[in-house]
């Protein structure tokens, strides 16, 4: 944790000090070594946040782009009788959860049910076999209403009528095909491949922004289709994202 109560004040870790968790009220001790970032650690986590994960430099850098009052906001779960600590919770009621490690679908669902307005920011540099491929037309372009994207690494489409009839060998199209070649490619949308994908993220209901470093985030989008849903990426300026949620 970045903050704990020390002499009644909400402060960052101070070497040699013992404080109290802002959520559960249990004792926490300051960890101020030379390897890990300075933080407060529970002596026992038995009655605090079951969704806790080790805080990394990546977590801390993200938290610090938001005002102090928006960071580490605690809520009590009456059903489980435990506290949950939102990484970021804005005055508009938006919760931003920063996820560095993998997560089970059950825990993902629990968090999405617990926080009414939840946004995920995920460290994509931890994903194995994840590749951003090529820019594509906006999948929601009305000119594509009669087509469905194939769920494969090679960008291709089939007619929606073939998907409806479950045709065994539908005609395959690309954006070089005569009837699709005039649909403009967008610099905001990308296809991707992900070997051994974390299925939890592909099934999430709340918005997911993947951080691959640099000045942009990739929002994981889903196009609902008859054959199978098609997942793709939307490029989002990191500055614009931070500005939007810092002002709410």
N, C-alpha and C positions, 0 to 999 in steps of 0.2 A: 504494500500500500504506500501511496505517496504521502498521505496525511493521517494523523492521529491527534487525539486531544492531549495536550500537555499544559497543565496548569489552567485548564479551561479554554485554551486557544487551539484552533485547528492549524497544526504546523507540520512541516516536513521533518524527516528523521534528524535527530540531534544525537551525535555520538555519545554513547554511555547512558542515554536516558531511557526511561520506561514511561510509556503513555497508555492511553486507552483507545480502543477501537471506536470510531465515530458511530458505527452501526450497532454492534452487539455489546459494547461496553467492556469487553474483556481486555486484560492486560496485553500490551504489545511492546516489543523491544526494538530499539533502533539498530539497524544493520548498516554500518557505515564502513565497509571494507574497501579495498583498493581494486577489486575485480568487478563485482556486481554494482549496479546503481544503488545509491543510498535509499533505503526503504524501511518501513515498519513491518515487523513480522509477528503474527499471533504466537503466543505460547501454545495455545490449543485452538484449533479451528472447529471444534465440535458443534458450536452453536452459532457460527457465523455463515459465511457465504460458501455454499457447496459448489458454486460455479467458479470458484477461485482458480486462477492459474498464475504461475510465476510471472512477475512483471519483468519485461525486458526493456532495453533501450528503445526499441521500436514502440512499445506501449507509451513510454514516458514522453518521447518526442511528439507523438500524436496528442497526448493529453495537454501538453503545454502550449498547443496552438489555440486552446480554448481558455476562457477566463477561469480563474481559480474556483469561483462559486459553482461552475458547471461540472467540475471534476469530482469523481468518487462520491456520488450522491447515493445514500443508503435508503433502502425500502424494506419493509417487513412483510414476509410471506406468512399470512395467518394459517394457511393450510399446512405448510411444512414447518411452521414455527421457527423460521430462520431468516436472517437478513440477506439481502442481495445488494451488491454494490455496483451501480451502473458506472462504467468508465467515464461517460459524459452524459449529462442530463441537462438539457437547456430549459430556459424559462418558458418555452413554448410546449414543453412536455415531450420533446423528441429525445429518445435515448440512443446513444451511439455506443455500441459494443465493439471493442477492439479485440480481435481474435487472432492470436499468433499460432496456436496449436490446433490440432484436429479436434472435432467435436462430434459426439454421437447425435443421431437424428432425434433421439428422445430428449436430450438436453436442449438441442436447438429449438424443438417445439415448445419446451417448457419456458424458455426465455421469450420466445415470440408471443406466447400467451400471457406472460407476466407483464411485459412492457407494452402498453397500448400503441405507441408510435416508435417502433424499433428500426434502426438502421445498423447494418453490419459493415465494419471495415475490416478486411481480412488481409493478413500478410501473405500475399501471393508468392513471395520469394521462397516460402516454405513448401510450395506445391511441387511435387515431383511429376515430370512428364507434361508440364503445362506449357503450351506454346501459343502465342498470338500469331495467327496466320495472315490472311490478306484482308484488305478493306473490301466491303461489300455494299450493295445498295441497302437503304433502310428497309429491313424486312417488313415493316408496316406500310410501305409504299402501296397505295391503292392499285397501282399497275401490276402488283404481284398477288392480288386477291384470288386469282384463279390458279395459283401455283402453291406448292408446298416444298419447303426446303428439305432435302434429305439429310438425315442425321449421320453424316460421314465426314471424314477429314477432307475429302475432295468435294469442293463446292458444286452441288448439283441440285436440280429441282425436278418435280414431277407435276403433272396436272392434278388439280384438286378432284376432278371427275374420276381420274384413275384411282385416287386414294379412296374415294367414296365407294367405287365398285370393287375395290380390293383386287385390281387387275394384277395378275401374277408377274407380267413383264411390262411395266409401264414405260412409256417413252421418257428418256432422260434428257434434260436440258441443262445447259450452262449459260452463263451470261455472254457467251460468244455466239449462242444460237440466234438465228435470224429474228425470231419474235421477241427476244429479250435483250438484244445487244444495245438497244437505245435507252435502256433504263440506267440512269446515272449511278455510278459508284459513289459512295459517301466516305469522306475521311473520318466520320464519326462512328462508323460501325465496322466491326471486325468479326471474322470467323476465328475459331480457336480449336485446338485439339488438347485433350487431357487424358493421357493414359493412366489407368487406375485412379480415376477421378474420385474425389470425396463426394459420395452420393448425397450426403447431408446438405451440402451447399446447392446442389442441383435441385433439391426438393424444397428449399426454403420458401417461405411465403413473403418475408420482409425483404426490402431492397438490400442488395449485397454489392459493395464496392471493393474491388480487388486492388491492393497496393503492390505494384511491382517496382517501386522506387521511381525517382524522377518527378516530373511536374504534372503527371496525369494519373488518374485512377481509371479502372475499367469496371463499369457497372455490368453485372451479370444479368442479362435479359432473357426472356423466354417468349417465343412465338407459339401460341396455341394452335395446334394443327390436328387434322383428322388422323393422319398416319401415326405420327409421333411428334411430340413437342420439340421445337428447335431452339437450342440455347446459343446465344451470341453475345458479343461484348459491345458496349457503348462507351466511347472515350469521353471522359469528364475531366475538366481542369481541376487540379487539386486546390488551386487558389480559390476558384469559384465555389467549390464544395465547402471549404473552410469558411469563406465569407458568408455563404448562405446560412450555415448552422451556427456561426458565431453571433449572428445578428438576431437570432430567435431565442 
